[in-house]
């Protein structure tokens, strides 16, 4: 059962899919409607899941499920992954890009490939205060409070510690 993202419980489990490029308004609209339709019929072992999904920053798709009502099964989670693969394929968007997304000084979202993180820290493209999108958050509450966070407050902190100790 689809519900608006604002209405989903704060402890709802979230999955964040990051597009490999900025989405157009049209693409974001198509994704929104696709999510609503897909999530409205999402089930685990024949039982409806209370779920929501929304596009943020024209770059991220967040899917949430309220586990208080019904736990998603491995098969239902796989189904949501297949939705994202399918819609990504049809729209020529990779939602499984694991690059680091960060908010640049120009207020644009940029990405750094994982192998380039050390160099980005050395070149001070990524600084401890750089706002990054931490897609490892697992609940809506964490998403609300820690999704956009200074790099030093994320798993990237180890790269800054290594730089200062050299």
PyMOL commands that set and color helices and strands:
alter all, ss='L'
color gray80, all
select helices_A, chain A and resi 5-7+25-40+74-91+114-122+140-146+151-153+157-164
alter helices_A, ss='H'
color red, helices_A
select strands_A, chain A and resi 13-18+43-44+47-48+51-56+60-65+100-103+109-112+131-133+148-150
alter strands_A, ss='S'
color yellow, strands_A
deselect
rebuild
show_as cartoon
